[in-house]
Amino acid sequence: MEIGGTVLASPTYYSNSGLERVIPQEAKVVYINEAHCYYTLEFTVNGHKFRESFKYIPKGRKT
């Protein structure tokens, strides 16, 4: 994963607001914070852009 690349992910914004679950879709990686282990994706849904951050576990680190 690198800034400017795309990944498949399911935005949780719509599922948390009571709307139906959104299937995984392409999102652009706009920020990666390695120190705090999260990244921010930019989704485009129905012509509207929004960003959402997700936590991750670094390789080699135990949960």
Phi, psi and omega in degrees: 000134177216156181298133182094344178281175177240150177222162173265129180206158176257116177293137179266351181307311183288324181289329178282341181266008177093356178277168183295159182293136180265133179290158178304140181215165180292138176221148181270134177281118182249345181200141174227123177250096183290328181296323182250007173057053172215161178223157181242132179247149175248119179258152170237113182235122181052039177082358180251135178263140172211159183243147179216140180256148182226141175278156174215161177255121180297151178300138179085355180260134180277150180279000000 
